Amino acid sequence: MPGPKRKCSKARRDKRRANWKLTVPGLVECPQCHALKMPHRVCPACGFYKGRTVVQAKSEE
């Protein structure tokens, strides 16, 4: 299978890679302790999820 007919320029290559970057994860505030946490997950600070304590928090151990 043949390769490219002409060399791909650095500008064209870099334009393609311009959108290849990391994004900041969306964080929400825990309703119980007001710490930042990932949405739809147990709060790592207090162990609270959907109106009840699911796991013991690390600070209580």
C-alpha positions in Angstrom: 0.0 0.0 0.0 1.5 3.3 -1.0 2.4 6.0 1.5 1.6 9.7 1.4 2.3 11.6 -1.9 3.7 14.6 -0.1 5.1 15.4 3.4 2.4 16.6 5.9 3.5 20.0 7.1 4.0 20.8 10.7 1.2 23.4 10.6 -1.3 20.8 9.3 -0.1 18.2 11.8 -0.4 20.7 14.7 -3.9 21.8 13.6 -5.0 18.2 13.9 -3.5 17.9 17.4 -4.9 21.3 18.6 -8.0 19.7 20.2 -6.2 16.8 21.8 -6.1 18.1 25.4 -7.2 17.2 28.9 -10.4 18.7 30.3 -11.1 19.5 34.0 -13.5 17.0 35.4 -16.9 18.4 36.4 -17.0 18.6 40.2 -20.1 19.1 42.3 -20.6 20.1 46.0 -21.5 17.4 48.5 -24.9 18.3 50.0 -23.8 16.9 53.4 -20.3 18.2 54.0 -20.0 20.7 51.1 -16.7 19.2 49.8 -16.1 18.9 46.1 -16.7 15.4 44.6 -17.3 13.7 41.3 -21.0 13.6 40.3 -23.0 10.4 40.9 -20.4 9.0 43.3 -20.0 8.6 47.0 -18.4 11.6 48.7 -14.8 10.6 49.7 -14.9 13.1 52.6 -18.0 11.9 54.4 -19.2 8.7 52.6 -22.6 10.2 51.9 -24.6 9.3 48.8 -28.3 9.8 47.8 -29.4 10.9 51.3 -27.7 8.3 53.4 -24.2 7.3 54.6 -23.0 4.5 52.4 -19.4 4.0 53.5 -17.4 5.2 56.5 -15.4 8.2 55.8 -11.6 8.0 56.0 -11.4 10.5 58.8 -13.5 8.3 61.1 -11.2 5.3 60.9 
